[in-house]
Amino acid sequence: MDVIDACTNIKDIRKHLEFVTNEESSEEEADMCYALDQIQRNAEKKGKRREDLLQATADAGFRQKLLAEYEI
């Protein structure tokens, strides 16, 4: 996992992993497809938030909606 952290610059990748036990070796293995899917979903959410922030700079009504959402 440390190699993946270093190569992808994805911090705390373990929190995105789902571990399963390999029946043959009895060792825990990470489901990397699941992890990468969760990472992609997380990135998409962050991208949407960036769009929201840009819209909030131009639209006072939308800005108020976001402020209410975050209880600010």
Long-range contacts (C-beta under 8 A, 24 or more apart in sequence): 1-30, 10-39, 13-39, 16-42
